């Protein structure tokens, strides 16, 4: 393990976080808010810590292997969350550091679970920072660095693989830095487009930025207590469409830009994702039709809630706690599935669900025809046994961690539905669950211990388990190359 390299990059990242706080700092200055001082203090702390880490761990060895990639990724996300929580606590608007840490982890992991009871009383600067963490965490903190820093070697693909969601992560072009740059250009372009469309719908610039950051990062923090419910149908449809867009594998956008349209339109994952969305919208619309006056309103609420759950965004236009059981069951299933690999969404990912389904089909076929030889194909290509084994192991770990987390918070005085869906919503980076943590509720009444447990589950879900496990493994840190 090249520990000096790990801490040096973490120091660079901590300094970067101070730079990222400029946006909420400027927002606070524009609105003349007292929380400007909390950002100055947090930026100072980040600069001091980052500088110390960088100076104390200087090294000429910049080669990154898989273990360094995993540990850099997990440690950076923990440091970002710890420093990012300071403005909330220093300002006094979230007095408890545990609550502030939960809120910040929820932001960076694009979960959208909140402990705030009165979001509209928050300072504009803190609301901007809260939503901006979604945008930063959506594409990946370290992917951003790879897009702008020429100092990292091409082995930094190990960092991208540790941070980008999905079973398979590759390079779009030969150099990792170029790949990261392409991804961020697409990400920024879509972000700016949504801001323009929301401004056209009557939102002011502050609200447009806050809600676009929440959509682009598929996080769901809003500046309004009723989330998106109070906005016009136009605004709701724009956000619905962009939640779908940000749930698609960003590699497909690059393929579309270089006119490889056949690869886009024959994508098995894209078609499956689209089918899941349309079938779910139709089924829920039929189920909730008696609750709304018109078919148009029914479809709008159904489409919005399906997209906010499957993309793991966490916005809301209706309280789906009040919907029939069938609709709530469909939404719970969508929390597990999530959107596409290579998107900003959480969950298992559609690609893994497809691979798991095909693996089961192959094993059943082998039971009937033991001598038959059949390959599992995905996106037109045969998958090797190592990939299929990796997907199976990930799913086993996923279920073990999910059940373990559920047991750890089982002592809380909530009903089964609330506890089960709170773990489901946090581990899959969805945000709202059912019961007391539904779209009109929050996580404020959980104990400090449970908030820490759920914060760890959010990190495990966003980083897809392995980086956090390796970070906590002594053998990884002590082992030499």
Secondary structure, DSSP 4 states (H G I P E B T S, - for coil): --HHHHHHHHHHHHHHHHHHTHHHHHHHHHHT-TTHHHHHHHHHHHHHHHHHHHHHT--S-----HHHHHHHHHHHHHHHHHHHTHHHHHHTTT--HHHHHHHHHHHHTT------S-GGGS-HHHHHHHHHHHHHHHH-HHHHHHHH-TTS-GGGHHHHHHHS-SS----SSSSHHHHHHHHHHHHHHHHHHHHHHHHHTT--HHHHHHHHHHHHTT----SSTTTTTTS-HHHHHHHHHHHHHHTS-HHHHHHHHTT-HHHHHT-HHHHHHHHHHHHHHHHHHHHHGGGSSSHHHHHHHHHHHHHHHHTT----SS-GGGS-HHHHHHHHHHHHH-S-TTSS--SS-HHHHHHHHHHHHHHHHHHH-TT-----EETTEEPPHHHHHHHHHHHHHHHHHHHHHHHHTTTSSS-HHHHHHHHHHHHTT----SGGGSTT--STTS-HHHHHHHHHHHHHHHTTTHHHHHHT-HHHHH---
